[in-house]
Amino acid sequence: MIGIDLIKTSRMNRLIERFGEKGLQKFLSNTEMLLVKNYKTASGFWAAKEACAKALGVGIGSECAFHDIMISKTAKGAPRIALSQILIDKYNVKDISLSITHDGEYAIAVVAIQA
């Protein structure tokens, strides 16, 4: 299963300007927030979580919340993605991969899930 998402980074910049840290807390854990360097990084994390939910075939909502999806980084800085045990069990997830890229005013993420 594959999911992809695109976000215009200025949209995330407006969210941060308007709501600050509270805006980020709606979709990021405290650990994830430590990895966010700027609104572009936050945009990539948003896109990653949306792409993951799409790969699961449900979108963000009652079956899959933003906080059920965790983004981290490897020692070399590559993005990693993990799911809550509830999602792993519910969707029989065996493996999951993430790629995030930025170009100009856009952040794009692709998630591949093997079930």
Secondary structure, 3 states (H helix, E strand, C coil): CEEEEEEEHHHHHHHHHHHCHHHHHCCCCHHHHHHCCCHHHHHHHHHHHHHHHHHHCCCCCCCCCHHHEEEEECCCCCEEEEECHHHHHHCCCCEEEEEEEEECCEEEEEEEEEC
